[in-house]
Amino acid sequence: MGRLKEKVALVTGGASGIGLGICEAFVREGAHVILTDIIKTGPGHKAKINCQSGGSISYQDLDVTNEGQWGKVISYTRRKFGQLDILVNNAGIASRRGLQEGSVDDWITTFDVNAKGAYLGIKYAVQLMEKVGKGSIVNISSISALIGGGGSVDYRASKGATRLLTKSMALILASQNIRVNGIYPGDIITPLNEEYLKDQNVLNDRISLVPLGRLGTKEDVAQLAIFLASDEASYITGAEMVVDGGRTAY
Ligand SMILES: NC(=O)c1ccc[n+]([C@@H]2O[C@H](COP(=O)([O-])OP(=O)(O)OC[C@H]3O[C@@H](n4cnc5c(N)ncnc54)[C@H](O)[C@@H]3O)[C@@H](O)[C@H]2O)c1
């Protein structure tokens, strides 16, 4: 408890799944969290996040592909807190489209949310982090950015783009003491894939790929996000950290 005390954190796609898990965990660790999403009435907005730790939660509408909305959310953060210590670029959309199944529009939409969204987040968050003289940016990528696979062509490529965005920004922002790291989850059970995993055969198949013998939870990812966001990780930047039960260790 208290590993993020007094820190201000902005989380994108925070109304569901991994993003919601990160918001809950950050507040538990004492952070003031700005939960942002395109969902206005989603589970995150109804969630009663426990603020006994001294942390707090506030909600802002943010479509990560919309530059104007980024400007508004950063202005809100400046007015309300005067600082920003942590950005988690978590918002993402998945696809299971192969080469001939997807259209160019699908490709553009996936890249807009998964890659452009993270780029805009960094561009705007840095304006506030520079004032503090340090910061931590955590990009939620995917093991799909590290290993090839049959379907999800646009998803894999967009997450791969985020991987090198992470590394390049880590180099560019190091002199300002702003750290940029990537988290690469394996299969984590969230609303993103629960429909797909309802099929017992698919579920068993996915579990069989994981040396630790289970799929991940939002808490598994949140624990790593806490570490990377905190001062405990002050010498870590440009890193790619998998949280996948050993799936990519082969
Ligand atoms: N679940 C997994 O197995 C898994 C594995 C690897 C990586 N990831 C990544 O983790 C992140 C979170 O995924 P999840 O599983 O929690 O999914 P989820 O669908 O439960 O949550 C994603 C959230 O992003 C929001 N979102 C979508 N488009 C947005 C936009 N344009 N602007 C702002 N918010 C938007 C959604 O409203 C939703 O609340 C994604 O980037 C995903 O690619 C997930």
Ligand as a Chemical Component Dictionary entry (heavy atoms), coordinates in Angstrom:
data_LIG
# 
_chem_comp.id                   LIG 
_chem_comp.type                 NON-POLYMER 
_chem_comp.pdbx_formal_charge   0 
_chem_comp.three_letter_code    LIG 
# 
loop_
_chem_comp_atom.comp_id 
_chem_comp_atom.atom_id 
_chem_comp_atom.alt_atom_id 
_chem_comp_atom.type_symbol 
_chem_comp_atom.charge 
_chem_comp_atom.model_Cartn_x 
_chem_comp_atom.model_Cartn_y 
_chem_comp_atom.model_Cartn_z 
_chem_comp_atom.pdbx_ordinal 
LIG N1  N1  N 0  -7.184  -9.155  -22.798 1  
LIG C1  C1  C 0  -6.081  -9.632  -23.351 2  
LIG O1  O1  O 0  -5.884  -10.859 -23.475 3  
LIG C2  C2  C 0  -5.002  -8.690  -23.817 4  
LIG C3  C3  C 0  -3.768  -9.248  -24.199 5  
LIG C4  C4  C 0  -2.758  -8.402  -24.646 6  
LIG C5  C5  C 0  -2.960  -7.040  -24.687 7  
LIG N2  N2  N 1  -4.166  -6.524  -24.314 8  
LIG C6  C6  C 0  -4.323  -5.079  -24.403 9  
LIG O2  O2  O 0  -4.747  -4.563  -23.166 10 
LIG C7  C7  C 0  -5.511  -3.375  -23.381 11 
LIG C8  C8  C 0  -6.825  -3.466  -22.638 12 
LIG O3  O3  O 0  -7.551  -4.573  -23.162 13 
LIG P1  P1  P 0  -8.715  -5.301  -22.357 14 
LIG O4  O4  O 0  -8.521  -6.748  -22.557 15 
LIG O5  O5  O -1 -8.833  -4.762  -20.972 16 
LIG O6  O6  O 0  -9.963  -4.859  -23.259 17 
LIG P2  P2  P 0  -11.396 -4.260  -22.882 18 
LIG O7  O7  O 0  -12.159 -4.303  -24.151 19 
LIG O8  O8  O 0  -11.951 -4.909  -21.679 20 
LIG O9  O9  O 0  -11.041 -2.750  -22.523 21 
LIG C9  C9  C 0  -10.596 -1.847  -23.489 22 
LIG C10 C10 C 0  -11.107 -0.468  -23.133 23 
LIG O10 O10 O 0  -10.619 0.449   -24.122 24 
LIG C11 C11 C 0  -11.685 1.328   -24.427 25 
LIG N3  N3  N 0  -11.526 1.935   -25.751 26 
LIG C12 C12 C 0  -11.708 1.363   -26.968 27 
LIG N4  N4  N 0  -11.510 2.274   -27.927 28 
LIG C13 C13 C 0  -11.180 3.433   -27.305 29 
LIG C14 C14 C 0  -10.867 4.742   -27.758 30 
LIG N5  N5  N 0  -10.869 5.065   -29.071 31 
LIG N6  N6  N 0  -10.563 5.684   -26.824 32 
LIG C15 C15 C 0  -10.588 5.394   -25.518 33 
LIG N7  N7  N 0  -10.898 4.183   -25.021 34 
LIG C16 C16 C 0  -11.197 3.215   -25.918 35 
LIG C17 C17 C 0  -12.945 0.473   -24.357 36 
LIG O11 O11 O 0  -14.106 1.263   -24.213 37 
LIG C18 C18 C 0  -12.646 -0.392  -23.155 38 
LIG O12 O12 O 0  -13.118 0.181   -21.954 39 
LIG C19 C19 C 0  -5.667  -3.234  -24.896 40 
LIG O13 O13 O 0  -4.700  -2.329  -25.385 41 
LIG C20 C20 C 0  -5.392  -4.639  -25.399 42 
LIG O14 O14 O 0  -4.909  -4.660  -26.716 43 
LIG C21 C21 C 0  -5.191  -7.318  -23.882 44 
# 
loop_
_chem_comp_bond.comp_id 
_chem_comp_bond.atom_id_1 
_chem_comp_bond.atom_id_2 
_chem_comp_bond.value_order 
_chem_comp_bond.pdbx_ordinal 
LIG N1  C1  SING 1  
LIG C1  O1  DOUB 2  
LIG C1  C2  SING 3  
LIG C2  C3  SING 4  
LIG C2  C21 DOUB 5  
LIG C3  C4  DOUB 6  
LIG C4  C5  SING 7  
LIG C5  N2  DOUB 8  
LIG N2  C6  SING 9  
LIG N2  C21 SING 10 
LIG C6  O2  SING 11 
LIG C6  C20 SING 12 
LIG O2  C7  SING 13 
LIG C7  C8  SING 14 
LIG C7  C19 SING 15 
LIG C8  O3  SING 16 
LIG O3  P1  SING 17 
LIG P1  O4  DOUB 18 
LIG P1  O5  SING 19 
LIG P1  O6  SING 20 
LIG O6  P2  SING 21 
LIG P2  O7  DOUB 22 
LIG P2  O8  SING 23 
LIG P2  O9  SING 24 
LIG O9  C9  SING 25 
LIG C9  C10 SING 26 
LIG C10 O10 SING 27 
LIG C10 C18 SING 28 
LIG O10 C11 SING 29 
LIG C11 N3  SING 30 
LIG C11 C17 SING 31 
LIG N3  C12 SING 32 
LIG N3  C16 SING 33 
LIG C12 N4  DOUB 34 
LIG N4  C13 SING 35 
LIG C13 C14 SING 36 
LIG C13 C16 DOUB 37 
LIG C14 N5  SING 38 
LIG C14 N6  DOUB 39 
LIG N6  C15 SING 40 
LIG C15 N7  DOUB 41 
LIG N7  C16 SING 42 
LIG C17 O11 SING 43 
LIG C17 C18 SING 44 
LIG C18 O12 SING 45 
LIG C19 O13 SING 46 
LIG C19 C20 SING 47 
LIG C20 O14 SING 48 
# 
